Amino acid sequence: MRGTYAGAAPADIEKLMPHLDGGALSGVIGYYLNGLVAAHPEVKDVLDKELNPAGQALLDSTRNECVVETLLRHGGRGSSTYTRGGHPLFPDVIMGDPVTRELVAAQKIGNRTPNAPVLLTTGNNDDIVPAAGVRELAASWCGKGVAVQLSETATPTLLPGSSAGHIINAVTFAATDAYVWLHGRLTGKPAPTNCR
């Protein structure tokens, strides 16, 4: 491994999901829950107990949807409409159960230390993955001795809640910073870092 580029890394699911709840891509919570069930079948019992028929339908439909379908079918809907008790999935339901709370905590990206340099990208305009979480991840890895380059865009927020900022950042960073950074790793140049 010579290096990793992670654009808008969703480092902390516990913090990310409440941010997404009720927004344009709120339905991606279904992707996450389906992934948990696939990796840890015991989660199905927790969800069967907590989800109402609309919540079960969310899981069924997001199992085979693309992002555009999920945006159109589930965008803007709060996760409290999917639970029997009317509580949001994050943090109330998922973090309130010991089984799922432990699994979510174990998946925090910063729990492990990369063995190669990392380029992380973000921006305050990202309306999907909050920049604060990416900055926390960069600081954590810097503290563990990883050569981290944190690149942030100055692009202003456009159409808040529409995912526009996230998409613009992904395209911009992939075409510029990420390409140049990865090329440097593959050609043996020293990894830049802005760790303090």
C-alpha positions in Angstrom: 0.0 0.0 0.0 1.5 3.3 -1.0 -1.3 5.6 -0.1 -5.0 6.1 0.3 -7.3 8.8 -0.9 -10.6 9.2 1.1 -13.0 11.9 -0.1 -15.5 12.9 2.6 -14.7 9.9 4.7 -17.7 9.0 6.8 -15.5 8.4 9.9 -18.1 8.2 12.6 -21.5 6.7 11.7 -22.9 7.7 15.1 -22.4 11.3 14.2 -23.1 11.0 10.5 -26.5 9.4 10.5 -28.3 12.1 12.6 -26.8 14.6 10.1 -28.4 12.7 7.2 -31.7 12.1 8.9 -34.5 14.0 7.1 -32.2 15.3 4.4 -32.1 14.5 0.7 -30.1 11.2 1.2 -31.8 10.1 4.5 -32.7 6.8 2.8 -29.0 5.8 2.8 -29.6 4.8 6.5 -31.3 1.8 4.9 -28.0 0.9 3.1 -26.2 1.0 6.4 -28.7 -1.1 8.2 -28.8 -3.7 5.4 -25.0 -3.9 5.6 -25.1 -4.4 9.3 -27.6 -7.2 8.9 -25.6 -8.9 6.2 -22.4 -8.8 8.3 -24.1 -9.4 11.6 -27.3 -11.4 11.3 -28.1 -10.8 15.0 -29.0 -7.2 14.1 -32.1 -8.4 12.2 -33.7 -9.3 15.6 -33.1 -5.8 16.9 -34.5 -4.2 13.7 -37.5 -6.6 13.6 -38.4 -5.4 17.1 -37.9 -1.7 16.5 -39.0 -1.0 12.9 -42.6 -0.5 11.9 -43.9 -1.6 8.4 -42.5 1.6 6.8 -39.1 0.8 8.3 -39.2 -2.8 7.0 -40.2 -1.4 3.6 -37.2 1.0 3.7 -34.9 -2.0 4.3 -36.5 -4.0 1.5 -36.4 -1.3 -1.1 -32.9 0.0 -0.3 -31.5 -3.5 -0.5 -31.6 -3.1 -4.3 -31.7 0.6 -5.1 -29.2 3.0 -6.6 -28.6 6.4 -4.9 -31.0 8.2 -7.3 -33.8 5.8 -6.5 -33.2 6.2 -2.8 -33.2 9.9 -3.1 -36.5 10.0 -5.0 -38.2 7.4 -2.8 -37.0 8.2 0.7 -35.4 11.7 0.5 -36.5 14.1 3.1 -38.1 11.6 5.3 -37.1 11.5 9.0 -36.1 8.1 10.4 -38.6 8.5 13.3 -41.3 7.6 10.7 -39.7 4.1 10.4 -39.8 3.1 14.1 -42.5 1.7 16.2 -41.9 4.2 19.0 -41.5 7.2 16.7 -37.9 7.7 17.8 -35.1 8.5 15.3 -33.0 5.5 14.3 -29.8 7.4 15.3 -29.0 7.9 18.1 -32.1 6.6 19.9 -32.8 3.2 18.4 -29.5 2.0 17.1 -27.2 3.5 19.8 -29.8 2.6 22.5 -29.4 -1.1 21.9 -26.2 -2.8 23.2 -25.8 -5.1 20.2 -26.0 -2.4 17.6 -24.2 0.2 19.7 -21.1 -2.0 20.0 -21.1 -2.8 16.2 -21.4 0.9 15.3 -18.6 1.8 17.7 -16.3 -0.9 16.2 -16.8 0.5 12.7 -15.4 3.9 13.5 -12.8 4.5 10.8 -10.4 6.2 13.2 -10.1 3.0 15.3 -7.4 1.6 13.1 -4.2 3.3 12.0 -3.3 3.4 8.3 0.0 1.9 7.3 0.6 4.4 4.5 0.1 8.1 3.8 -3.5 9.4 3.5 -5.2 12.2 1.6 -8.5 13.3 3.2 -10.7 15.8 1.5 -13.6 17.8 2.7 -15.3 21.2 2.8 -17.8 23.2 4.8 -20.1 23.0 1.8 -20.5 19.2 2.1 -24.1 18.7 3.0 -23.8 14.9 3.3 -20.6 14.2 5.3 -19.8 17.0 7.8 -16.4 18.5 7.5 -15.9 18.3 11.3 -15.8 14.5 11.3 -13.2 14.4 8.5 -11.1 17.0 10.4 -11.3 14.9 13.6 -10.2 11.8 11.6 -7.2 13.7 10.2 -6.2 14.9 13.7 -6.5 11.4 15.1 -4.4 9.8 12.4 -1.8 12.7 12.6 -1.6 12.0 16.4 -0.8 8.3 15.5 2.1 9.3 13.3 0.4 8.9 9.9 1.4 11.3 7.1 -2.0 12.9 6.5 -2.7 15.6 3.9 -6.1 17.3 4.7 -7.4 19.2 1.7 -10.4 21.5 2.1 -12.4 23.3 -0.6 -13.4 26.9 -0.3 -16.4 26.3 -2.6 -19.5 28.0 -1.1 -22.6 26.0 -0.1 -24.9 25.6 -3.1 -28.5 24.3 -2.7 -28.2 23.2 0.9 -29.6 19.8 1.6 -29.5 18.8 -2.0 -26.2 16.9 -1.9 -24.8 19.4 -4.4 -21.8 20.3 -2.2 -20.9 16.7 -1.7 -21.1 15.9 -5.4 -19.2 19.0 -6.4 -16.4 18.2 -3.9 -16.2 14.6 -5.1 -15.8 15.6 -8.7 -13.4 18.5 -8.1 -11.1 16.7 -5.7 -11.0 13.5 -7.8 -10.0 15.4 -10.9 -7.4 17.6 -9.2 -5.9 17.0 -5.7 -6.5 13.2 -5.6 -5.0 12.5 -9.0 -1.9 14.6 -8.3 -1.5 13.1 -4.8 -1.9 9.5 -5.9 0.5 10.0 -8.8 3.1 11.2 -6.3 2.7 8.1 -4.2 2.9 5.8 -7.1 6.1 7.5 -8.4 7.9 7.4 -5.1 7.7 11.1 -4.1 7.6 11.9 -0.4 4.0 12.2 0.9 3.0 15.8 1.8 1.5 16.3 5.2 -0.1 19.2 7.0 -0.2 17.5 10.4 0.6 19.9 13.2 
